[in-house]
Amino acid sequence: MSSDTADIQTAETFLKHNNIDEVECLVPDLAGIARGKILPAEKFLKGMRETGLRIPEQIFIQTVNGDYALDDPVTSPATIDVYLQPDVRTMRIVPWYEDPTAQVICDTFYFDNGPVEIAPRRTLTRVLELFEERGWKPLVAPELEFFLVEVNTDPDYPLVPPIGRSGRRETARQSYGVDAVNEFDPLFEEVYDFCEAQGIDIDTLTHESGAAQMEMNFNHGDPLDLADQTFLFKRTVRETALRHKVYATFMAKPMEKEPGSSMHIHQSVCDRKTGRNLFADENGENTPLFLSYIAGLQKYLPAVMPLLAPNVNSYRRLMRHSDAPINTHWGLDNRTVGFRVPVSSGEARRVENRCAGADANPYLAIAASLACGYLGMVEELEPTKPVEGSGYRLAHTLPRTLYDALYRFSRSSGLKRVLGEDVVGVVTAVKDAELDAYQRVISSWEREHLLLNV
C-alpha cells in the first residue's frame, strides 16, 4: 500500500516550499538509534507513491554493538524487506546542513499492509490504541538529562567534563547553577535555534548536579509526538555538541563519581471527549483511577525495566543515595522514590516516573510506563501507602542487573498482553545478545584488582 494522495501532496508541497534537495527517512531502532535512508527529494516522492522506500526487517533485531540477535523468535531467518511509510506530520528541516535537507520519521509495514509490530514506534502506538478504546487520552512530559564531555577517542580512558568559556573544567557540584550553564552558552543557543527550526517544544534548561550535566524539560502533550520530539532532540544535541568540539552523551552512568542521567516521565490521563483530567475529582483530590494507575506502576514496572534501563550500564545509575530510585514506592513531592506526585492543582494532577534512564528509547520507555499504568487501571489495583521521608531507607526492589530485569520481563503475562508477545521476545533476544558480547570484555577494574592479587 503506497502512501495516500493527501500525504504525498503534503510532502511534495513541503519539499518544494523549502527547496529541499535530499530527504532523510528515519526509523528508530530498538536502541533509539536513527536507521533509514537518505535519498534525493524526487526519488523520495516516487518511493511514497510506489512503496519503494524499503529497509530490511532485521534492523529491529540489531544490537547496540552492531550485531544481530539471530535467535530471535520473530523475524524470518532469511532477510526480508519491509517498506517505510513516512509520517508526514513529522517532516522537518534538518537545520545543521548547508544544503536544504528534510527529515521525516517513518513507520514500517509488511507488504500485506500489516504493521511491523516489533518497531518501537508501533509499540507505543499499540499502547495508545488500548487507552483510546477505553475513552482515555494519556499526556506525558519527559525530562531528559545528559552530560557534556570532552572529546574521547579511546574508550579505555575515563570521560572528563569539557572546558567552558572560563578555560576551566567544572570540579564542584553546580545544581541549578546559571553561570555553569552559561559556560556553554554558544552551544545551547544553537540547540535552541535548531529545536525551534524543527518544532521541538523544549521548555526549561537547567544545570543538574553532575559536572557539565544538564536537563532539558519538554512541555506536556501527546505521547507519540513527545517521543518523536525526544528522539529528534537527542540527535540534535549530539550533533550540536560535535559542532562545538565536545560530546553530548545520554549514557545512564557515564562517569564513576558523578550521578547518572535520567529520563523522568510525567504522565496523566484525560477523558478523550471532555479533556478533563481523570486523576483528580472536582475537589482536587486523587481519584481511585489515579491510585490504580500508581498501583500499576508499582506492580509491573520492575518487570518492564529492560525498556526503561536497557543497557548493562543503566543499572549503575540505580544505586542508593544517587539521585535515582531503588524501589517502586510513591510519595507526594518525594524525589527519593520511584514515583513522585508533584504538588499541583487537580487540573495538573500527574505522576512522575523517575525510573527511566536517559539511555532508554523514548518510544519504548513511554510505552512501558503507560502500559504499567493502564494495567493498574483496568485491573483496579490498589497502591501502597505513600512514603514520607527518604525512600532509600526501604528495600531495593528494582532489578539490580539487566539479567534480573530480562528474567522478569520475559515472564510477565500482563506485559505480553499489552506490549505484544513479539515485542517481549525480540527485546529479550537482543538484550541477551548484548549481554553475551559484554561478558567477553575484560574491564580495567578486573585487570587492576585481579591480575596480580588472585
ZAGUKOL-72959 format. One record per residue (C-alpha): residue in one letter; y negated, x negated, z. Coordinates in Angstrom, 3 decimals, always signed. Layout:
<pts>
+------+----------+----------+----------+
: type :       c2 :       c1 :       c3 :
+------+----------+----------+----------+
:    a :        Y :        X :        Z :
...
+------+----------+----------+----------+
</pts>
This chain:
<pts>
+------+----------+----------+----------+
: type :       c2 :       c1 :       c3 :
+------+----------+----------+----------+
:    m :   +0.000 :   +0.000 :   +0.000 :
:    s :   -3.291 :   -1.512 :   -1.047 :
:    s :   -6.490 :   -1.037 :   +0.953 :
:    d :   -8.171 :   +2.320 :   +0.381 :
:    t :  -11.065 :   +2.663 :   -2.028 :
:    a :  -13.701 :   +3.077 :   +0.676 :
:    d :  -12.665 :   -0.173 :   +2.393 :
:    i :  -12.701 :   -2.061 :   -0.897 :
:    q :  -16.157 :   -0.728 :   -1.719 :
:    t :  -17.414 :   -1.663 :   +1.768 :
:    a :  -16.080 :   -5.189 :   +1.384 :
:    e :  -17.468 :   -5.554 :   -2.127 :
:    t :  -20.918 :   -4.384 :   -1.019 :
:    f :  -20.918 :   -6.803 :   +1.933 :
:    l :  -19.884 :   -9.755 :   -0.234 :
:    k :  -22.462 :   -9.033 :   -2.942 :
:    h :  -25.297 :   -8.373 :   -0.485 :
:    n :  -24.670 :  -11.692 :   +1.276 :
:    n :  -23.871 :  -13.696 :   -1.902 :
:    i :  -20.507 :  -14.693 :   -0.441 :
:    d :  -18.534 :  -17.403 :   -2.243 :
:    e :  -15.440 :  -17.556 :   -0.031 :
:    v :  -13.638 :  -15.328 :   +2.469 :
:    e :  -11.562 :  -16.397 :   +5.460 :
:    c :   -8.761 :  -13.915 :   +6.168 :
:    l :   -7.954 :  -14.389 :   +9.858 :
:    v :   -4.765 :  -13.384 :  +11.658 :
:    p :   -4.484 :  -14.079 :  +15.409 :
:    d :   -1.044 :  -15.514 :  +16.169 :
:    l :   +0.836 :  -15.365 :  +19.463 :
:    a :   -1.228 :  -18.169 :  +21.000 :
:    g :   -4.503 :  -16.674 :  +19.741 :
:    i :   -4.847 :  -19.341 :  +17.044 :
:    a :   -6.529 :  -18.222 :  +13.817 :
:    r :   -3.981 :  -18.287 :  +10.997 :
:    g :   -4.578 :  -16.948 :   +7.499 :
:    k :   -6.045 :  -17.853 :   +4.134 :
:    i :   -9.341 :  -18.968 :   +2.614 :
:    l :   -9.973 :  -17.761 :   -0.930 :
:    p :  -12.755 :  -17.018 :   -3.411 :
:    a :  -14.526 :  -13.702 :   -2.958 :
:    e :  -13.284 :  -12.218 :   -6.247 :
:    k :   -9.708 :  -13.181 :   -5.508 :
:    f :  -10.048 :  -11.639 :   -2.056 :
:    l :  -11.139 :   -8.301 :   -3.566 :
:    k :   -8.314 :   -8.447 :   -6.075 :
:    g :   -5.888 :   -9.061 :   -3.234 :
:    m :   -7.188 :   -5.989 :   -1.404 :
:    r :   -6.565 :   -3.862 :   -4.486 :
:    e :   -3.058 :   -5.161 :   -5.179 :
:    t :   -1.631 :   -6.075 :   -1.741 :
:    g :   -1.914 :   -9.648 :   -2.947 :
:    l :   -3.025 :  -11.111 :   +0.400 :
:    r :   +0.315 :  -12.311 :   +1.711 :
:    i :   +1.500 :  -14.555 :   +4.521 :
:    p :   +4.906 :  -15.449 :   +5.993 :
:    e :   +6.039 :  -13.224 :   +8.850 :
:    q :   +7.081 :  -16.387 :  +10.678 :
:    i :   +3.517 :  -17.173 :  +11.736 :
:    f :   +4.235 :  -14.814 :  +14.635 :
:    i :   +7.104 :  -16.954 :  +15.917 :
:    q :   +5.211 :  -20.224 :  +15.593 :
:    t :   +4.832 :  -22.116 :  +18.848 :
:    v :   +1.616 :  -23.689 :  +20.088 :
:    n :   +3.051 :  -27.113 :  +19.217 :
:    g :   +3.731 :  -26.096 :  +15.602 :
:    d :   +7.487 :  -25.460 :  +15.700 :
:    y :   +9.254 :  -22.143 :  +15.196 :
:    a :  +11.395 :  -20.138 :  +17.589 :
:    l :  +14.271 :  -19.959 :  +15.140 :
:    d :  +16.495 :  -17.981 :  +17.510 :
:    d :  +14.038 :  -15.123 :  +17.978 :
:    p :  +15.685 :  -11.662 :  +17.812 :
:    v :  +13.277 :  -10.038 :  +15.364 :
:    t :  +12.223 :  -11.931 :  +12.250 :
:    s :  +14.508 :  -12.453 :   +9.295 :
:    p :  +16.395 :  -15.785 :   +9.057 :
:    a :  +15.045 :  -16.003 :   +5.509 :
:    t :  +11.278 :  -16.355 :   +5.439 :
:    i :   +9.742 :  -13.123 :   +4.180 :
:    d :   +6.162 :  -12.318 :   +3.312 :
:    v :   +4.069 :   -9.613 :   +4.876 :
:    y :   +0.748 :   -8.506 :   +3.491 :
:    l :   -2.680 :   -8.681 :   +5.058 :
:    q :   -4.848 :   -5.602 :   +5.263 :
:    p :   -8.405 :   -6.639 :   +6.136 :
:    d :  -10.119 :   -4.511 :   +8.771 :
:    v :  -13.478 :   -4.318 :   +7.044 :
:    r :  -15.154 :   -3.292 :  +10.310 :
:    t :  -14.639 :   -6.901 :  +11.428 :
:    m :  -16.183 :   -8.527 :   +8.355 :
:    r :  -18.861 :  -11.012 :   +9.374 :
:    i :  -20.747 :  -14.039 :   +8.112 :
:    v :  -19.419 :  -17.441 :   +9.202 :
:    p :  -22.796 :  -18.808 :  +10.328 :
:    w :  -21.964 :  -22.515 :  +10.618 :
:    y :  -21.073 :  -23.125 :   +6.957 :
:    e :  -23.652 :  -24.263 :   +4.423 :
:    d :  -22.058 :  -22.247 :   +1.600 :
:    p :  -22.131 :  -18.456 :   +2.119 :
:    t :  -18.753 :  -17.625 :   +3.661 :
:    a :  -17.373 :  -14.436 :   +5.203 :
:    q :  -14.589 :  -13.903 :   +7.716 :
:    v :  -12.507 :  -10.813 :   +8.309 :
:    i :   -9.723 :  -10.093 :  +10.785 :
:    c :   -6.586 :   -8.717 :   +9.182 :
:    d :   -3.690 :   -6.537 :  +10.255 :
:    t :   -0.234 :   -7.188 :   +8.817 :
:    f :   +2.231 :   -4.825 :   +7.185 :
:    y :   +5.660 :   -4.910 :   +5.591 :
:    f :   +5.962 :   -3.754 :   +2.011 :
:    d :   +7.387 :   -0.414 :   +3.134 :
:    n :   +3.927 :   +0.047 :   +4.743 :
:    g :   +5.239 :   -0.269 :   +8.290 :
:    p :   +3.091 :   -2.362 :  +10.658 :
:    v :   +4.327 :   -5.742 :  +11.868 :
:    e :   +4.872 :   -4.714 :  +15.485 :
:    i :   +5.009 :   -8.289 :  +16.794 :
:    a :   +1.477 :   -9.056 :  +15.595 :
:    p :   -0.757 :   -9.357 :  +18.702 :
:    r :   -3.494 :   -7.119 :  +17.303 :
:    r :   -0.857 :   -4.448 :  +16.633 :
:    t :   +0.454 :   -4.784 :  +20.209 :
:    l :   -2.976 :   -3.865 :  +21.569 :
:    t :   -3.309 :   -1.011 :  +19.070 :
:    r :   +0.076 :   +0.357 :  +20.176 :
:    v :   -1.040 :   +0.441 :  +23.815 :
:    l :   -4.323 :   +2.134 :  +22.882 :
:    e :   -2.388 :   +4.814 :  +20.988 :
:    l :   -0.498 :   +5.649 :  +24.188 :
:    f :   -3.801 :   +6.167 :  +26.014 :
:    e :   -5.074 :   +8.318 :  +23.149 :
:    e :   -2.016 :  +10.604 :  +23.348 :
:    r :   -2.985 :  +11.379 :  +26.953 :
:    g :   -6.630 :  +12.044 :  +26.116 :
:    w :   -7.712 :   +8.800 :  +27.784 :
:    k :  -10.078 :   +6.138 :  +26.461 :
:    p :   -9.989 :   +2.729 :  +28.162 :
:    l :  -13.028 :   +0.442 :  +28.259 :
:    v :  -12.968 :   -3.279 :  +29.020 :
:    a :  -15.393 :   -6.145 :  +29.600 :
:    p :  -13.975 :   -9.693 :  +29.532 :
:    e :  -15.499 :  -12.613 :  +31.407 :
:    l :  -14.439 :  -15.874 :  +29.813 :
:    e :  -14.655 :  -19.324 :  +31.414 :
:    f :  -14.434 :  -22.659 :  +29.620 :
:    f :  -15.208 :  -26.352 :  +30.108 :
:    l :  -17.289 :  -28.709 :  +28.037 :
:    v :  -15.663 :  -32.151 :  +27.991 :
:    e :  -16.311 :  -35.489 :  +26.352 :
:    v :  -14.503 :  -36.072 :  +23.061 :
:    n :  -10.986 :  -37.250 :  +23.925 :
:    t :   -8.785 :  -38.589 :  +21.119 :
:    d :   -5.987 :  -39.935 :  +23.321 :
:    p :   -4.061 :  -37.210 :  +25.180 :
:    d :   -2.812 :  -39.774 :  +27.722 :
:    y :   -6.331 :  -40.125 :  +29.133 :
:    p :   -7.768 :  -37.522 :  +31.550 :
:    l :  -10.678 :  -35.371 :  +30.430 :
:    v :  -14.176 :  -36.058 :  +31.756 :
:    p :  -17.392 :  -33.998 :  +31.664 :
:    p :  -19.783 :  -34.818 :  +28.812 :
:    i :  -23.173 :  -36.466 :  +29.213 :
:    g :  -26.041 :  -33.967 :  +29.085 :
:    r :  -29.738 :  -34.281 :  +28.343 :
:    s :  -30.320 :  -36.299 :  +31.524 :
:    g :  -27.945 :  -39.007 :  +30.334 :
:    r :  -25.640 :  -38.420 :  +33.295 :
:    r :  -22.367 :  -36.589 :  +33.924 :
:    e :  -22.007 :  -33.828 :  +36.490 :
:    t :  -20.342 :  -35.121 :  +39.639 :
:    a :  -21.010 :  -32.277 :  +42.120 :
:    r :  -20.318 :  -28.540 :  +42.068 :
:    q :  -23.099 :  -26.644 :  +40.300 :
:    s :  -22.142 :  -22.982 :  +40.747 :
:    y :  -24.807 :  -20.786 :  +39.126 :
:    g :  -26.951 :  -23.866 :  +38.528 :
:    v :  -29.628 :  -23.053 :  +35.947 :
:    d :  -30.657 :  -26.655 :  +35.398 :
:    a :  -26.999 :  -27.611 :  +34.984 :
:    v :  -26.697 :  -25.146 :  +32.089 :
:    n :  -29.950 :  -26.473 :  +30.647 :
:    e :  -28.310 :  -29.897 :  +30.356 :
:    f :  -26.669 :  -28.452 :  +27.234 :
:    d :  -29.467 :  -26.196 :  +26.009 :
:    p :  -29.254 :  -27.139 :  +22.310 :
:    l :  -25.538 :  -26.334 :  +22.252 :
:    f :  -25.895 :  -22.937 :  +23.934 :
:    e :  -28.935 :  -21.958 :  +21.895 :
:    e :  -26.777 :  -22.456 :  +18.815 :
:    v :  -23.901 :  -20.488 :  +20.421 :
:    y :  -26.244 :  -17.540 :  +20.982 :
:    d :  -27.580 :  -17.793 :  +17.415 :
:    f :  -24.061 :  -17.902 :  +15.960 :
:    c :  -22.929 :  -14.976 :  +18.118 :
:    e :  -25.943 :  -12.893 :  +17.077 :
:    a :  -25.203 :  -13.607 :  +13.423 :
:    q :  -21.610 :  -12.398 :  +13.944 :
:    g :  -22.436 :   -9.347 :  +16.046 :
:    i :  -20.643 :  -10.756 :  +19.078 :
:    d :  -22.110 :   -8.824 :  +22.007 :
:    i :  -22.300 :  -11.508 :  +24.690 :
:    d :  -24.320 :  -10.856 :  +27.815 :
:    t :  -24.729 :  -13.403 :  +30.615 :
:    l :  -24.137 :  -17.167 :  +30.592 :
:    t :  -23.624 :  -18.824 :  +33.965 :
:    h :  -22.502 :  -22.201 :  +35.232 :
:    e :  -19.213 :  -21.930 :  +37.108 :
:    s :  -18.012 :  -24.112 :  +39.971 :
:    g :  -16.349 :  -26.808 :  +37.861 :
:    a :  -18.131 :  -29.794 :  +36.329 :
:    a :  -19.590 :  -28.574 :  +32.999 :
:    q :  -17.654 :  -25.311 :  +33.424 :
:    m :  -19.357 :  -22.216 :  +32.018 :
:    e :  -18.707 :  -18.493 :  +31.973 :
:    m :  -19.740 :  -16.014 :  +29.300 :
:    n :  -19.723 :  -12.275 :  +30.051 :
:    f :  -19.272 :   -9.615 :  +27.393 :
:    n :  -20.742 :   -6.130 :  +27.502 :
:    h :  -18.145 :   -3.403 :  +28.071 :
:    g :  -16.717 :   -1.455 :  +25.170 :
:    d :  -13.689 :   -0.594 :  +23.068 :
:    p :  -10.712 :   -2.865 :  +23.912 :
:    l :   -9.829 :   -3.721 :  +20.295 :
:    d :  -13.427 :   -4.534 :  +19.446 :
:    l :  -13.792 :   -6.685 :  +22.578 :
:    a :  -10.537 :   -8.516 :  +21.795 :
:    d :  -11.866 :   -9.237 :  +18.290 :
:    q :  -15.140 :  -10.499 :  +19.743 :
:    t :  -13.387 :  -12.713 :  +22.300 :
:    f :  -11.117 :  -14.155 :  +19.611 :
:    l :  -14.142 :  -14.989 :  +17.443 :
:    f :  -16.190 :  -16.244 :  +20.398 :
:    k :  -13.597 :  -18.854 :  +21.337 :
:    r :  -13.592 :  -20.094 :  +17.754 :
:    t :  -17.402 :  -20.119 :  +17.719 :
:    v :  -17.758 :  -22.111 :  +20.949 :
:    r :  -15.212 :  -24.724 :  +19.861 :
:    e :  -16.962 :  -25.149 :  +16.502 :
:    t :  -20.423 :  -25.344 :  +18.081 :
:    a :  -19.273 :  -27.920 :  +20.608 :
:    l :  -17.905 :  -30.106 :  +17.825 :
:    r :  -21.264 :  -29.915 :  +16.082 :
:    h :  -22.773 :  -31.365 :  +19.271 :
:    k :  -20.074 :  -34.047 :  +19.562 :
:    v :  -18.273 :  -32.597 :  +22.598 :
:    y :  -15.157 :  -30.487 :  +23.062 :
:    a :  -15.040 :  -26.956 :  +24.431 :
:    t :  -11.683 :  -26.169 :  +25.998 :
:    f :  -10.180 :  -22.892 :  +27.166 :
:    m :   -7.213 :  -24.569 :  +28.851 :
:    a :   -6.414 :  -22.806 :  +32.116 :
:    k :   -6.495 :  -26.066 :  +34.111 :
:    p :   -7.897 :  -28.957 :  +32.051 :
:    m :   -8.898 :  -31.310 :  +34.883 :
:    e :   -6.992 :  -32.280 :  +38.003 :
:    k :   -9.753 :  -31.973 :  +40.598 :
:    e :  -11.631 :  -29.062 :  +39.073 :
:    p :  -10.963 :  -25.315 :  +39.278 :
:    g :   -9.214 :  -23.535 :  +36.442 :
:    s :  -10.708 :  -21.271 :  +33.786 :
:    s :  -10.006 :  -17.544 :  +33.815 :
:    m :  -10.482 :  -14.510 :  +31.612 :
:    h :  -11.296 :  -11.761 :  +34.087 :
:    i :  -10.910 :   -8.313 :  +32.531 :
:    h :  -12.969 :   -5.410 :  +33.885 :
:    q :  -11.364 :   -2.105 :  +32.942 :
:    s :  -11.961 :   +1.607 :  +33.341 :
:    v :  -10.610 :   +4.783 :  +31.741 :
:    c :  -12.695 :   +7.691 :  +30.455 :
:    d :  -11.918 :  +11.182 :  +29.231 :
:    r :  -11.885 :  +10.956 :  +25.435 :
:    k :  -13.692 :  +14.279 :  +24.957 :
:    t :  -16.325 :  +14.199 :  +27.682 :
:    g :  -16.731 :  +10.441 :  +28.214 :
:    r :  -16.504 :  +10.964 :  +31.990 :
:    n :  -15.167 :   +8.021 :  +33.990 :
:    l :  -11.788 :   +9.180 :  +35.338 :
:    f :  -11.757 :   +6.549 :  +38.077 :
:    a :  -14.324 :   +8.365 :  +40.278 :
:    d :  -14.948 :  +12.005 :  +41.221 :
:    e :  -18.228 :  +13.913 :  +41.376 :
:    n :  -18.979 :  +12.369 :  +44.766 :
:    g :  -18.385 :   +8.814 :  +43.549 :
:    e :  -15.089 :   +8.499 :  +45.407 :
:    n :  -11.972 :   +6.860 :  +43.977 :
:    t :   -9.700 :   +9.328 :  +42.201 :
:    p :   -5.893 :   +9.436 :  +42.545 :
:    l :   -5.741 :   +8.346 :  +38.893 :
:    f :   -7.729 :   +5.209 :  +39.718 :
:    l :   -5.483 :   +4.367 :  +42.631 :
:    s :   -2.411 :   +4.872 :  +40.439 :
:    y :   -3.929 :   +2.522 :  +37.846 :
:    i :   -4.302 :   -0.165 :  +40.519 :
:    a :   -0.752 :   +0.517 :  +41.697 :
:    g :   +0.497 :   -0.006 :  +38.139 :
:    l :   -1.231 :   -3.369 :  +38.031 :
:    q :   +0.366 :   -4.258 :  +41.364 :
:    k :   +3.864 :   -3.262 :  +40.299 :
:    y :   +4.021 :   -4.528 :  +36.723 :
:    l :   +1.614 :   -7.431 :  +36.461 :
:    p :   +3.961 :  -10.122 :  +37.839 :
:    a :   +6.384 :   -9.286 :  +35.035 :
:    v :   +3.729 :   -9.399 :  +32.314 :
:    m :   +2.323 :  -12.804 :  +33.282 :
:    p :   +3.627 :  -14.542 :  +30.107 :
:    l :   +0.839 :  -12.654 :  +28.315 :
:    l :   -1.815 :  -13.473 :  +30.941 :
:    a :   -0.689 :  -17.025 :  +31.767 :
:    p :   +1.155 :  -18.032 :  +28.587 :
:    n :   +1.445 :  -21.819 :  +28.940 :
:    v :   +3.027 :  -24.317 :  +31.310 :
:    n :   -0.497 :  -25.427 :  +32.216 :
:    s :   -1.502 :  -21.857 :  +33.139 :
:    y :   +0.293 :  -21.902 :  +36.471 :
:    r :   -1.624 :  -24.950 :  +37.710 :
:    r :   -4.615 :  -22.620 :  +37.996 :
:    l :   -2.893 :  -20.019 :  +40.197 :
:    m :   -2.978 :  -22.008 :  +43.424 :
:    r :   -4.114 :  -21.070 :  +46.916 :
:    h :   -7.861 :  -21.611 :  +47.614 :
:    s :   -8.559 :  -22.474 :  +43.968 :
:    d :  -10.866 :  -19.604 :  +42.910 :
:    a :   -7.824 :  -17.894 :  +41.366 :
:    p :   -5.464 :  -15.220 :  +42.732 :
:    i :   -1.951 :  -15.855 :  +44.018 :
:    n :   -0.846 :  -12.256 :  +44.572 :
:    t :   -1.322 :   -8.650 :  +43.448 :
:    h :   -3.326 :   -7.314 :  +46.358 :
:    w :   -6.587 :   -5.477 :  +45.746 :
:    g :   -9.834 :   -5.112 :  +47.633 :
:    l :  -13.425 :   -3.948 :  +47.487 :
:    d :  -15.607 :   -6.728 :  +46.065 :
:    n :  -12.976 :   -9.257 :  +47.169 :
:    r :  -12.648 :  -12.305 :  +44.909 :
:    t :   -9.605 :  -13.752 :  +46.683 :
:    v :   -7.151 :  -11.077 :  +45.494 :
:    g :   -5.667 :  -10.266 :  +42.105 :
:    f :   -7.595 :   -7.028 :  +41.582 :
:    r :  -11.219 :   -6.674 :  +42.641 :
:    v :  -13.061 :   -3.356 :  +42.710 :
:    p :  -16.768 :   -4.208 :  +42.349 :
:    v :  -19.330 :   -2.235 :  +44.330 :
:    s :  -20.538 :   +0.348 :  +41.831 :
:    s :  -21.639 :   +3.906 :  +41.199 :
:    g :  -18.990 :   +6.439 :  +40.255 :
:    e :  -20.006 :   +6.225 :  +36.602 :
:    a :  -19.317 :   +2.478 :  +36.602 :
:    r :  -16.123 :   +2.519 :  +38.705 :
:    r :  -13.738 :   -0.108 :  +37.435 :
:    v :  -11.191 :   -2.696 :  +38.474 :
:    e :  -11.358 :   -6.383 :  +37.609 :
:    n :   -8.050 :   -8.071 :  +36.792 :
:    r :   -8.569 :  -11.681 :  +37.937 :
:    c :   -5.109 :  -12.995 :  +36.974 :
:    a :   -5.536 :  -13.787 :  +33.271 :
:    g :   -6.350 :  -17.340 :  +32.210 :
:    a :   -8.872 :  -18.362 :  +29.570 :
:    d :   -5.928 :  -19.719 :  +27.556 :
:    a :   -4.468 :  -16.249 :  +27.037 :
:    n :   -4.529 :  -14.497 :  +23.679 :
:    p :   -7.232 :  -11.827 :  +24.281 :
:    y :   -5.312 :   -9.140 :  +22.364 :
:    l :   -2.164 :   -9.665 :  +24.417 :
:    a :   -3.979 :  -10.135 :  +27.734 :
:    i :   -5.957 :   -6.903 :  +27.332 :
:    a :   -2.864 :   -5.055 :  +26.086 :
:    a :   -0.837 :   -6.325 :  +29.046 :
:    s :   -3.424 :   -5.328 :  +31.630 :
:    l :   -3.923 :   -1.876 :  +30.125 :
:    a :   -0.146 :   -1.390 :  +29.850 :
:    c :   +0.315 :   -2.025 :  +33.579 :
:    g :   -2.431 :   +0.441 :  +34.487 :
:    y :   -1.062 :   +3.018 :  +32.041 :
:    l :   +2.402 :   +2.846 :  +33.605 :
:    g :   +0.856 :   +3.286 :  +37.031 :
:    m :   -0.984 :   +6.431 :  +35.920 :
:    v :   +1.924 :   +8.110 :  +34.141 :
:    e :   +4.329 :   +7.237 :  +36.961 :
:    e :   +1.769 :   +8.376 :  +39.583 :
:    l :   +2.281 :   +5.235 :  +41.647 :
:    e :   +0.505 :   +4.592 :  +44.954 :
:    p :   -1.127 :   +1.244 :  +45.744 :
:    t :   -1.007 :   -0.725 :  +48.953 :
:    k :   -3.988 :   -0.587 :  +51.280 :
:    p :   -6.960 :   -2.700 :  +50.140 :
:    v :   -7.195 :   -6.163 :  +51.630 :
:    e :  -10.111 :   -7.135 :  +53.838 :
:    g :  -10.727 :  -10.825 :  +54.300 :
:    s :   -9.021 :  -13.634 :  +52.416 :
:    g :   -6.092 :  -12.768 :  +50.192 :
:    y :   -4.990 :  -16.404 :  +50.433 :
:    r :   -3.543 :  -15.786 :  +53.904 :
:    l :   -0.957 :  -13.483 :  +52.289 :
:    a :   +2.205 :  -14.387 :  +50.398 :
:    h :   +2.127 :  -15.951 :  +46.916 :
:    t :   +3.795 :  -13.200 :  +44.853 :
:    l :   +2.693 :  -14.083 :  +41.321 :
:    p :   +5.137 :  -16.246 :  +39.327 :
:    r :   +4.717 :  -19.941 :  +40.076 :
:    t :   +6.051 :  -21.179 :  +36.726 :
:    l :   +6.429 :  -19.963 :  +33.175 :
:    y :  +10.208 :  -19.981 :  +33.713 :
:    d :   +9.889 :  -17.469 :  +36.523 :
:    a :   +7.412 :  -15.352 :  +34.562 :
:    l :   +9.657 :  -15.154 :  +31.485 :
:    y :  +12.657 :  -14.153 :  +33.610 :
:    r :  +10.739 :  -11.171 :  +34.996 :
:    f :   +9.134 :  -10.330 :  +31.644 :
:    s :  +12.386 :  -10.193 :  +29.697 :
:    r :  +13.945 :   -7.793 :  +32.235 :
:    s :  +11.172 :   -5.214 :  +32.673 :
:    s :  +12.256 :   -1.927 :  +31.115 :
:    g :   +8.814 :   -0.378 :  +31.716 :
:    l :   +7.031 :   -3.076 :  +29.745 :
:    k :   +9.556 :   -2.872 :  +26.938 :
:    r :   +8.779 :   +0.848 :  +26.580 :
:    v :   +5.036 :   +0.327 :  +26.382 :
:    l :   +4.691 :   -3.021 :  +24.601 :
:    g :   +7.847 :   -2.703 :  +22.488 :
:    e :  +11.188 :   -4.466 :  +22.818 :
:    d :  +10.455 :   -6.648 :  +19.780 :
:    v :   +7.264 :   -7.984 :  +21.351 :
:    v :   +9.064 :   -8.831 :  +24.581 :
:    g :  +11.870 :  -10.518 :  +22.612 :
:    v :   +9.578 :  -12.612 :  +20.420 :
:    v :   +7.290 :  -13.725 :  +23.244 :
:    t :  +10.319 :  -14.760 :  +25.282 :
:    a :  +11.823 :  -16.711 :  +22.390 :
:    v :   +8.587 :  -18.508 :  +21.508 :
:    k :   +7.842 :  -19.436 :  +25.095 :
:    d :  +11.434 :  -20.632 :  +25.627 :
:    a :  +10.993 :  -22.918 :  +22.611 :
:    e :   +7.723 :  -24.277 :  +24.033 :
:    l :   +9.365 :  -24.904 :  +27.391 :
:    d :  +12.181 :  -26.811 :  +25.680 :
:    a :   +9.592 :  -29.000 :  +23.934 :
:    y :   +7.695 :  -29.546 :  +27.191 :
:    q :  +10.851 :  -30.620 :  +29.017 :
:    r :  +11.289 :  -33.503 :  +26.566 :
:    v :   +7.943 :  -35.047 :  +27.551 :
:    i :   +7.819 :  -37.627 :  +30.337 :
:    s :   +4.484 :  -37.422 :  +32.148 :
:    s :   +2.300 :  -40.221 :  +33.504 :
:    w :   +2.909 :  -38.829 :  +37.048 :
:    e :   +6.632 :  -39.406 :  +36.625 :
:    r :   +6.105 :  -42.933 :  +35.364 :
:    e :   +3.660 :  -43.717 :  +38.172 :
:    h :   +5.691 :  -42.386 :  +41.089 :
:    l :   +9.306 :  -42.640 :  +39.949 :
:    l :   +9.558 :  -45.664 :  +37.666 :
:    l :   +9.857 :  -48.292 :  +40.406 :
:    n :  +10.408 :  -46.163 :  +43.512 :
:    v :  +13.617 :  -44.202 :  +42.991 :
+------+----------+----------+----------+
</pts>
